[in-house]
């Protein structure tokens, strides 16, 4: 799931492996005048969830909290 939040673009996703769903997120910030995004944070695996939807939601929530804390 890709979406915009404040000055960030967030890619919240999951990795399915062996019946487990691992939440992960990439966060990009627009740093240039032409709005080219630059990756600023990679979460790694955040946790193990029962479904892909739960994993994506966990990644989304993690990314929103990170953006709120690092919006300067």
PDB file of N, CA, C and O in Angstrom:
ATOM      1  N   UNK A   1       0.848  -1.164   0.000  1.00  0.00           N
ATOM      2  CA  UNK A   1       0.000   0.000   0.000  1.00  0.00           C
ATOM      3  C   UNK A   1       0.902   1.238   0.000  1.00  0.00           C
ATOM      4  O   UNK A   1       1.669   1.460   0.937  1.00  0.00           O
ATOM      5  N   UNK A   2       0.800   2.019  -1.038  1.00  0.00           N
ATOM      6  CA  UNK A   2       1.561   3.276  -1.102  1.00  0.00           C
ATOM      7  C   UNK A   2       0.603   4.429  -0.886  1.00  0.00           C
ATOM      8  O   UNK A   2      -0.506   4.441  -1.420  1.00  0.00           O
ATOM      9  N   UNK A   3       1.049   5.416  -0.084  1.00  0.00           N
ATOM     10  CA  UNK A   3       0.219   6.588   0.140  1.00  0.00           C
ATOM     11  C   UNK A   3       1.088   7.754   0.588  1.00  0.00           C
ATOM     12  O   UNK A   3       2.232   7.573   1.006  1.00  0.00           O
ATOM     13  N   UNK A   4       0.530   8.943   0.494  1.00  0.00           N
ATOM     14  CA  UNK A   4       1.205  10.171   0.889  1.00  0.00           C
ATOM     15  C   UNK A   4       0.778  10.543   2.300  1.00  0.00           C
ATOM     16  O   UNK A   4      -0.379  10.365   2.681  1.00  0.00           O
ATOM     17  N   UNK A   5       1.735  11.068   3.076  1.00  0.00           N
ATOM     18  CA  UNK A   5       1.442  11.547   4.418  1.00  0.00           C
ATOM     19  C   UNK A   5       2.415  12.669   4.731  1.00  0.00           C
ATOM     20  O   UNK A   5       3.629  12.463   4.722  1.00  0.00           O
ATOM     21  N   UNK A   6       1.888  13.855   5.009  1.00  0.00           N
ATOM     22  CA  UNK A   6       2.712  15.041   5.224  1.00  0.00           C
ATOM     23  C   UNK A   6       3.664  15.189   4.031  1.00  0.00           C
ATOM     24  O   UNK A   6       3.211  15.151   2.887  1.00  0.00           O
ATOM     25  N   UNK A   7       4.967  15.357   4.269  1.00  0.00           N
ATOM     26  CA  UNK A   7       5.910  15.488   3.154  1.00  0.00           C
ATOM     27  C   UNK A   7       6.529  14.138   2.781  1.00  0.00           C
ATOM     28  O   UNK A   7       7.559  14.095   2.108  1.00  0.00           O
ATOM     29  N   UNK A   8       5.911  13.044   3.213  1.00  0.00           N
ATOM     30  CA  UNK A   8       6.443  11.707   2.997  1.00  0.00           C
ATOM     31  C   UNK A   8       5.580  10.896   2.029  1.00  0.00           C
ATOM     32  O   UNK A   8       4.390  11.158   1.854  1.00  0.00           O
ATOM     33  N   UNK A   9       6.213   9.919   1.417  1.00  0.00           N
ATOM     34  CA  UNK A   9       5.503   8.866   0.685  1.00  0.00           C
ATOM     35  C   UNK A   9       5.843   7.576   1.406  1.00  0.00           C
ATOM     36  O   UNK A   9       7.012   7.288   1.665  1.00  0.00           O
ATOM     37  N   UNK A  10       4.828   6.809   1.724  1.00  0.00           N
ATOM     38  CA  UNK A  10       4.996   5.588   2.507  1.00  0.00           C
ATOM     39  C   UNK A  10       4.606   4.382   1.657  1.00  0.00           C
ATOM     40  O   UNK A  10       3.588   4.389   0.966  1.00  0.00           O
ATOM     41  N   UNK A  11       5.442   3.350   1.728  1.00  0.00           N
ATOM     42  CA  UNK A  11       5.139   2.070   1.096  1.00  0.00           C
ATOM     43  C   UNK A  11       5.058   1.039   2.218  1.00  0.00           C
ATOM     44  O   UNK A  11       6.084   0.537   2.678  1.00  0.00           O
ATOM     45  N   UNK A  12       3.843   0.724   2.656  1.00  0.00           N
ATOM     46  CA  UNK A  12       3.604  -0.263   3.711  1.00  0.00           C
ATOM     47  C   UNK A  12       3.274  -1.586   3.032  1.00  0.00           C
ATOM     48  O   UNK A  12       2.404  -1.643   2.162  1.00  0.00           O
ATOM     49  N   UNK A  13       3.966  -2.646   3.429  1.00  0.00           N
ATOM     50  CA  UNK A  13       3.775  -3.925   2.761  1.00  0.00           C
ATOM     51  C   UNK A  13       4.005  -5.071   3.737  1.00  0.00           C
ATOM     52  O   UNK A  13       4.266  -4.866   4.922  1.00  0.00           O
ATOM     53  N   UNK A  14       3.900  -6.281   3.201  1.00  0.00           N
ATOM     54  CA  UNK A  14       4.218  -7.446   4.012  1.00  0.00           C
ATOM     55  C   UNK A  14       4.981  -8.460   3.173  1.00  0.00           C
ATOM     56  O   UNK A  14       4.895  -8.478   1.945  1.00  0.00           O
ATOM     57  N   UNK A  15       5.713  -9.283   3.859  1.00  0.00           N
ATOM     58  CA  UNK A  15       6.423 -10.393   3.246  1.00  0.00           C
ATOM     59  C   UNK A  15       5.769 -11.659   3.763  1.00  0.00           C
ATOM     60  O   UNK A  15       5.722 -11.880   4.973  1.00  0.00           O
ATOM     61  N   UNK A  16       5.257 -12.502   2.858  1.00  0.00           N
ATOM     62  CA  UNK A  16       4.635 -13.751   3.259  1.00  0.00           C
ATOM     63  C   UNK A  16       5.670 -14.857   3.106  1.00  0.00           C
ATOM     64  O   UNK A  16       6.244 -15.051   2.035  1.00  0.00           O
ATOM     65  N   UNK A  17       5.893 -15.572   4.197  1.00  0.00           N
ATOM     66  CA  UNK A  17       6.880 -16.639   4.175  1.00  0.00           C
ATOM     67  C   UNK A  17       6.434 -17.757   5.113  1.00  0.00           C
ATOM     68  O   UNK A  17       6.323 -17.552   6.322  1.00  0.00           O
ATOM     69  N   UNK A  18       6.185 -18.911   4.567  1.00  0.00           N
ATOM     70  CA  UNK A  18       5.819 -20.066   5.375  1.00  0.00           C
ATOM     71  C   UNK A  18       4.560 -19.892   6.199  1.00  0.00           C
ATOM     72  O   UNK A  18       4.480 -20.388   7.322  1.00  0.00           O
ATOM     73  N   UNK A  19       3.581 -19.197   5.657  1.00  0.00           N
ATOM     74  CA  UNK A  19       2.333 -18.976   6.374  1.00  0.00           C
ATOM     75  C   UNK A  19       2.386 -17.849   7.388  1.00  0.00           C
ATOM     76  O   UNK A  19       1.424 -17.635   8.125  1.00  0.00           O
ATOM     77  N   UNK A  20       3.491 -17.128   7.437  1.00  0.00           N
ATOM     78  CA  UNK A  20       3.631 -15.974   8.318  1.00  0.00           C
ATOM     79  C   UNK A  20       3.678 -14.709   7.466  1.00  0.00           C
ATOM     80  O   UNK A  20       4.164 -14.733   6.335  1.00  0.00           O
ATOM     81  N   UNK A  21       3.176 -13.616   8.009  1.00  0.00           N
ATOM     82  CA  UNK A  21       3.153 -12.336   7.315  1.00  0.00           C
ATOM     83  C   UNK A  21       3.945 -11.329   8.132  1.00  0.00           C
ATOM     84  O   UNK A  21       3.594 -11.023   9.272  1.00  0.00           O
ATOM     85  N   UNK A  22       5.007 -10.823   7.546  1.00  0.00           N
ATOM     86  CA  UNK A  22       5.905  -9.901   8.240  1.00  0.00           C
ATOM     87  C   UNK A  22       5.673  -8.488   7.734  1.00  0.00           C
ATOM     88  O   UNK A  22       5.752  -8.230   6.533  1.00  0.00           O
ATOM     89  N   UNK A  23       5.386  -7.576   8.653  1.00  0.00           N
ATOM     90  CA  UNK A  23       5.139  -6.175   8.313  1.00  0.00           C
ATOM     91  C   UNK A  23       6.458  -5.471   8.040  1.00  0.00           C
ATOM     92  O   UNK A  23       7.465  -5.735   8.698  1.00  0.00           O
ATOM     93  N   UNK A  24       6.442  -4.570   7.060  1.00  0.00           N
ATOM     94  CA  UNK A  24       7.614  -3.762   6.738  1.00  0.00           C
ATOM     95  C   UNK A  24       7.171  -2.491   6.029  1.00  0.00           C
ATOM     96  O   UNK A  24       6.107  -2.448   5.411  1.00  0.00           O
ATOM     97  N   UNK A  25       7.988  -1.470   6.126  1.00  0.00           N
ATOM     98  CA  UNK A  25       7.644  -0.185   5.503  1.00  0.00           C
ATOM     99  C   UNK A  25       8.898   0.518   5.005  1.00  0.00           C
ATOM    100  O   UNK A  25       9.976   0.393   5.587  1.00  0.00           O
ATOM    101  N   UNK A  26       8.732   1.258   3.919  1.00  0.00           N
ATOM    102  CA  UNK A  26       9.759   2.171   3.417  1.00  0.00           C
ATOM    103  C   UNK A  26       9.152   3.561   3.423  1.00  0.00           C
ATOM    104  O   UNK A  26       7.996   3.755   3.047  1.00  0.00           O
ATOM    105  N   UNK A  27       9.948   4.518   3.854  1.00  0.00           N
ATOM    106  CA  UNK A  27       9.477   5.900   3.921  1.00  0.00           C
ATOM    107  C   UNK A  27      10.395   6.749   3.058  1.00  0.00           C
ATOM    108  O   UNK A  27      11.619   6.666   3.156  1.00  0.00           O
ATOM    109  N   UNK A  28       9.783   7.563   2.214  1.00  0.00           N
ATOM    110  CA  UNK A  28      10.505   8.454   1.315  1.00  0.00           C
ATOM    111  C   UNK A  28      10.125   9.888   1.625  1.00  0.00           C
ATOM    112  O   UNK A  28       8.992  10.157   2.026  1.00  0.00           O
ATOM    113  N   UNK A  29      11.060  10.811   1.443  1.00  0.00           N
ATOM    114  CA  UNK A  29      10.803  12.240   1.619  1.00  0.00           C
ATOM    115  C   UNK A  29      11.169  12.932   0.311  1.00  0.00           C
ATOM    116  O   UNK A  29      12.162  12.595  -0.333  1.00  0.00           O
ATOM    117  N   UNK A  30      10.345  13.907  -0.067  1.00  0.00           N
ATOM    118  CA  UNK A  30      10.667  14.701  -1.258  1.00  0.00           C
ATOM    119  C   UNK A  30      11.688  15.752  -0.863  1.00  0.00           C
ATOM    120  O   UNK A  30      11.399  16.631  -0.051  1.00  0.00           O
ATOM    121  N   UNK A  31      12.864  15.665  -1.426  1.00  0.00           N
ATOM    122  CA  UNK A  31      13.935  16.580  -1.050  1.00  0.00           C
ATOM    123  C   UNK A  31      14.294  17.577  -2.145  1.00  0.00           C
ATOM    124  O   UNK A  31      14.958  18.577  -1.874  1.00  0.00           O
ATOM    125  N   UNK A  32      13.870  17.323  -3.361  1.00  0.00           N
ATOM    126  CA  UNK A  32      14.282  18.191  -4.455  1.00  0.00           C
ATOM    127  C   UNK A  32      13.100  18.970  -5.012  1.00  0.00           C
ATOM    128  O   UNK A  32      11.942  18.663  -4.730  1.00  0.00           O
ATOM    129  N   UNK A  33      13.414  19.973  -5.799  1.00  0.00           N
ATOM    130  CA  UNK A  33      12.368  20.812  -6.382  1.00  0.00           C
ATOM    131  C   UNK A  33      11.471  20.045  -7.347  1.00  0.00           C
ATOM    132  O   UNK A  33      10.311  20.411  -7.533  1.00  0.00           O
ATOM    133  N   UNK A  34      11.992  18.986  -7.963  1.00  0.00           N
ATOM    134  CA  UNK A  34      11.184  18.223  -8.910  1.00  0.00           C
ATOM    135  C   UNK A  34      10.405  17.090  -8.237  1.00  0.00           C
ATOM    136  O   UNK A  34       9.868  16.213  -8.914  1.00  0.00           O
ATOM    137  N   UNK A  35      10.345  17.112  -6.892  1.00  0.00           N
ATOM    138  CA  UNK A  35       9.595  16.130  -6.106  1.00  0.00           C
ATOM    139  C   UNK A  35      10.113  14.707  -6.236  1.00  0.00           C
ATOM    140  O   UNK A  35       9.360  13.755  -6.032  1.00  0.00           O
ATOM    141  N   UNK A  36      11.390  14.550  -6.572  1.00  0.00           N
ATOM    142  CA  UNK A  36      11.975  13.222  -6.607  1.00  0.00           C
ATOM    143  C   UNK A  36      12.103  12.705  -5.180  1.00  0.00           C
ATOM    144  O   UNK A  36      12.760  13.332  -4.349  1.00  0.00           O
ATOM    145  N   UNK A  37      11.477  11.560  -4.889  1.00  0.00           N
ATOM    146  CA  UNK A  37      11.544  11.062  -3.504  1.00  0.00           C
ATOM    147  C   UNK A  37      12.903  10.443  -3.189  1.00  0.00           C
ATOM    148  O   UNK A  37      13.550   9.850  -4.053  1.00  0.00           O
ATOM    149  N   UNK A  38      13.314  10.591  -1.955  1.00  0.00           N
ATOM    150  CA  UNK A  38      14.554  10.018  -1.482  1.00  0.00           C
ATOM    151  C   UNK A  38      14.230   9.165  -0.255  1.00  0.00           C
ATOM    152  O   UNK A  38      13.592   9.640   0.684  1.00  0.00           O
ATOM    153  N   UNK A  39      14.673   7.900  -0.267  1.00  0.00           N
ATOM    154  CA  UNK A  39      14.376   7.017   0.860  1.00  0.00           C
ATOM    155  C   UNK A  39      15.069   7.519   2.113  1.00  0.00           C
ATOM    156  O   UNK A  39      16.263   7.819   2.100  1.00  0.00           O
ATOM    157  N   UNK A  40      14.310   7.607   3.192  1.00  0.00           N
ATOM    158  CA  UNK A  40      14.882   8.078   4.448  1.00  0.00           C
ATOM    159  C   UNK A  40      14.821   7.043   5.566  1.00  0.00           C
ATOM    160  O   UNK A  40      15.557   7.152   6.547  1.00  0.00           O
ATOM    161  N   UNK A  41      13.955   6.042   5.431  1.00  0.00           N
ATOM    162  CA  UNK A  41      13.841   5.050   6.499  1.00  0.00           C
ATOM    163  C   UNK A  41      13.309   3.740   5.951  1.00  0.00           C
ATOM    164  O   UNK A  41      12.352   3.710   5.176  1.00  0.00           O
ATOM    165  N   UNK A  42      13.945   2.665   6.367  1.00  0.00           N
ATOM    166  CA  UNK A  42      13.501   1.302   6.056  1.00  0.00           C
ATOM    167  C   UNK A  42      13.271   0.620   7.387  1.00  0.00           C
ATOM    168  O   UNK A  42      14.167   0.607   8.230  1.00  0.00           O
ATOM    169  N   UNK A  43      12.116   0.061   7.595  1.00  0.00           N
ATOM    170  CA  UNK A  43      11.764  -0.491   8.903  1.00  0.00           C
ATOM    171  C   UNK A  43      12.413  -1.836   9.198  1.00  0.00           C
ATOM    172  O   UNK A  43      12.625  -2.179  10.361  1.00  0.00           O
ATOM    173  N   UNK A  44      12.729  -2.597   8.164  1.00  0.00           N
ATOM    174  CA  UNK A  44      13.054  -3.991   8.405  1.00  0.00           C
ATOM    175  C   UNK A  44      11.760  -4.709   8.764  1.00  0.00           C
ATOM    176  O   UNK A  44      10.683  -4.134   8.611  1.00  0.00           O
ATOM    177  N   UNK A  45      11.836  -5.932   9.230  1.00  0.00           N
ATOM    178  CA  UNK A  45      10.629  -6.655   9.622  1.00  0.00           C
ATOM    179  C   UNK A  45      10.155  -6.147  10.977  1.00  0.00           C
ATOM    180  O   UNK A  45      10.893  -6.189  11.962  1.00  0.00           O
ATOM    181  N   UNK A  46       8.912  -5.665  11.015  1.00  0.00           N
ATOM    182  CA  UNK A  46       8.349  -5.070  12.226  1.00  0.00           C
ATOM    183  C   UNK A  46       7.740  -6.126  13.140  1.00  0.00           C
ATOM    184  O   UNK A  46       7.847  -6.022  14.362  1.00  0.00           O
ATOM    185  N   UNK A  47       7.116  -7.120  12.572  1.00  0.00           N
ATOM    186  CA  UNK A  47       6.489  -8.152  13.383  1.00  0.00           C
ATOM    187  C   UNK A  47       5.852  -9.214  12.513  1.00  0.00           C
ATOM    188  O   UNK A  47       5.804  -9.080  11.290  1.00  0.00           O
ATOM    189  N   UNK A  48       5.365 -10.269  13.141  1.00  0.00           N
ATOM    190  CA  UNK A  48       4.756 -11.424  12.502  1.00  0.00           C
ATOM    191  C   UNK A  48       3.249 -11.367  12.769  1.00  0.00           C
ATOM    192  O   UNK A  48       2.828 -11.283  13.923  1.00  0.00           O
ATOM    193  N   UNK A  49       2.429 -11.412  11.702  1.00  0.00           N
ATOM    194  CA  UNK A  49       0.984 -11.243  11.833  1.00  0.00           C
ATOM    195  C   UNK A  49       0.236 -12.400  11.189  1.00  0.00           C
ATOM    196  O   UNK A  49       0.790 -13.140  10.376  1.00  0.00           O
ATOM    197  N   UNK A  50      -1.024 -12.544  11.563  1.00  0.00           N
ATOM    198  CA  UNK A  50      -1.854 -13.662  11.090  1.00  0.00           C
ATOM    199  C   UNK A  50      -2.306 -13.522   9.646  1.00  0.00           C
ATOM    200  O   UNK A  50      -2.600 -14.521   8.989  1.00  0.00           O
ATOM    201  N   UNK A  51      -2.365 -12.289   9.145  1.00  0.00           N
ATOM    202  CA  UNK A  51      -2.829 -12.082   7.772  1.00  0.00           C
ATOM    203  C   UNK A  51      -2.023 -10.969   7.110  1.00  0.00           C
ATOM    204  O   UNK A  51      -1.361 -10.173   7.776  1.00  0.00           O
ATOM    205  N   UNK A  52      -2.097 -10.936   5.783  1.00  0.00           N
ATOM    206  CA  UNK A  52      -1.397  -9.870   5.069  1.00  0.00           C
ATOM    207  C   UNK A  52      -2.000  -8.510   5.393  1.00  0.00           C
ATOM    208  O   UNK A  52      -1.275  -7.519   5.481  1.00  0.00           O
ATOM    209  N   UNK A  53      -3.320  -8.449   5.571  1.00  0.00           N
ATOM    210  CA  UNK A  53      -3.972  -7.175   5.905  1.00  0.00           C
ATOM    211  C   UNK A  53      -3.499  -6.662   7.267  1.00  0.00           C
ATOM    212  O   UNK A  53      -3.242  -5.469   7.427  1.00  0.00           O
ATOM    213  N   UNK A  54      -3.384  -7.560   8.243  1.00  0.00           N
ATOM    214  CA  UNK A  54      -2.893  -7.157   9.566  1.00  0.00           C
ATOM    215  C   UNK A  54      -1.455  -6.659   9.484  1.00  0.00           C
ATOM    216  O   UNK A  54      -1.098  -5.683  10.143  1.00  0.00           O
ATOM    217  N   UNK A  55      -0.636  -7.318   8.688  1.00  0.00           N
ATOM    218  CA  UNK A  55       0.769  -6.919   8.539  1.00  0.00           C
ATOM    219  C   UNK A  55       0.878  -5.554   7.878  1.00  0.00           C
ATOM    220  O   UNK A  55       1.655  -4.709   8.322  1.00  0.00           O
ATOM    221  N   UNK A  56       0.108  -5.332   6.824  1.00  0.00           N
ATOM    222  CA  UNK A  56       0.151  -4.035   6.137  1.00  0.00           C
ATOM    223  C   UNK A  56      -0.332  -2.929   7.066  1.00  0.00           C
ATOM    224  O   UNK A  56       0.247  -1.842   7.080  1.00  0.00           O
ATOM    225  N   UNK A  57      -1.371  -3.183   7.834  1.00  0.00           N
ATOM    226  CA  UNK A  57      -1.869  -2.172   8.772  1.00  0.00           C
ATOM    227  C   UNK A  57      -0.837  -1.864   9.852  1.00  0.00           C
ATOM    228  O   UNK A  57      -0.668  -0.706  10.233  1.00  0.00           O
ATOM    229  N   UNK A  58      -0.155  -2.877  10.342  1.00  0.00           N
ATOM    230  CA  UNK A  58       0.907  -2.649  11.335  1.00  0.00           C
ATOM    231  C   UNK A  58       2.042  -1.820  10.729  1.00  0.00           C
ATOM    232  O   UNK A  58       2.575  -0.925  11.385  1.00  0.00           O
ATOM    233  N   UNK A  59       2.408  -2.110   9.496  1.00  0.00           N
ATOM    234  CA  UNK A  59       3.449  -1.336   8.820  1.00  0.00           C
ATOM    235  C   UNK A  59       3.001   0.106   8.618  1.00  0.00           C
ATOM    236  O   UNK A  59       3.789   1.036   8.795  1.00  0.00           O
ATOM    237  N   UNK A  60       1.733   0.293   8.247  1.00  0.00           N
ATOM    238  CA  UNK A  60       1.186   1.642   8.053  1.00  0.00           C
ATOM    239  C   UNK A  60       1.240   2.425   9.362  1.00  0.00           C
ATOM    240  O   UNK A  60       1.680   3.574   9.377  1.00  0.00           O
ATOM    241  N   UNK A  61       0.801   1.821  10.445  1.00  0.00           N
ATOM    242  CA  UNK A  61       0.801   2.500  11.743  1.00  0.00           C
ATOM    243  C   UNK A  61       2.219   2.832  12.197  1.00  0.00           C
ATOM    244  O   UNK A  61       2.457   3.918  12.727  1.00  0.00           O
ATOM    245  N   UNK A  62       3.156   1.921  11.999  1.00  0.00           N
ATOM    246  CA  UNK A  62       4.544   2.162  12.364  1.00  0.00           C
ATOM    247  C   UNK A  62       5.082   3.362  11.573  1.00  0.00           C
ATOM    248  O   UNK A  62       5.734   4.241  12.136  1.00  0.00           O
ATOM    249  N   UNK A  63       4.804   3.390  10.271  1.00  0.00           N
ATOM    250  CA  UNK A  63       5.299   4.471   9.415  1.00  0.00           C
ATOM    251  C   UNK A  63       4.698   5.819   9.812  1.00  0.00           C
ATOM    252  O   UNK A  63       5.411   6.822   9.847  1.00  0.00           O
ATOM    253  N   UNK A  64       3.410   5.856  10.108  1.00  0.00           N
ATOM    254  CA  UNK A  64       2.782   7.114  10.518  1.00  0.00           C
ATOM    255  C   UNK A  64       3.417   7.648  11.798  1.00  0.00           C
ATOM    256  O   UNK A  64       3.677   8.847  11.907  1.00  0.00           O
ATOM    257  N   UNK A  65       3.665   6.779  12.753  1.00  0.00           N
ATOM    258  CA  UNK A  65       4.309   7.212  14.000  1.00  0.00           C
ATOM    259  C   UNK A  65       5.715   7.728  13.741  1.00  0.00           C
ATOM    260  O   UNK A  65       6.128   8.735  14.315  1.00  0.00           O
ATOM    261  N   UNK A  66       6.455   7.032  12.870  1.00  0.00           N
ATOM    262  CA  UNK A  66       7.818   7.472  12.557  1.00  0.00           C
ATOM    263  C   UNK A  66       7.775   8.848  11.881  1.00  0.00           C
ATOM    264  O   UNK A  66       8.565   9.729  12.222  1.00  0.00           O
ATOM    265  N   UNK A  67       6.872   9.033  10.940  1.00  0.00           N
ATOM    266  CA  UNK A  67       6.756  10.318  10.241  1.00  0.00           C
ATOM    267  C   UNK A  67       6.401  11.441  11.210  1.00  0.00           C
ATOM    268  O   UNK A  67       6.974  12.528  11.136  1.00  0.00           O
ATOM    269  N   UNK A  68       5.472  11.190  12.107  1.00  0.00           N
ATOM    270  CA  UNK A  68       5.083  12.213  13.087  1.00  0.00           C
ATOM    271  C   UNK A  68       6.261  12.623  13.955  1.00  0.00           C
ATOM    272  O   UNK A  68       6.396  13.793  14.313  1.00  0.00           O
ATOM    273  N   UNK A  69       7.107  11.672  14.290  1.00  0.00           N
ATOM    274  CA  UNK A  69       8.267  11.957  15.156  1.00  0.00           C
ATOM    275  C   UNK A  69       9.428  12.582  14.389  1.00  0.00           C
ATOM    276  O   UNK A  69      10.339  13.136  15.004  1.00  0.00           O
ATOM    277  N   UNK A  70       9.413  12.501  13.051  1.00  0.00           N
ATOM    278  CA  UNK A  70      10.564  12.957  12.244  1.00  0.00           C
ATOM    279  C   UNK A  70      10.158  13.902  11.120  1.00  0.00           C
ATOM    280  O   UNK A  70      10.741  13.853  10.037  1.00  0.00           O
ATOM    281  N   UNK A  71       9.196  14.739  11.352  1.00  0.00           N
ATOM    282  CA  UNK A  71       8.694  15.601  10.271  1.00  0.00           C
ATOM    283  C   UNK A  71       9.463  16.911  10.099  1.00  0.00           C
ATOM    284  O   UNK A  71       9.073  17.720   9.258  1.00  0.00           O
ATOM    285  N   UNK A  72      10.493  17.149  10.825  1.00  0.00           N
ATOM    286  CA  UNK A  72      11.260  18.400  10.720  1.00  0.00           C
ATOM    287  C   UNK A  72      11.972  18.541   9.420  1.00  0.00           C
ATOM    288  O   UNK A  72      12.655  19.540   9.195  1.00  0.00           O
TER     289      UNK A  72
END
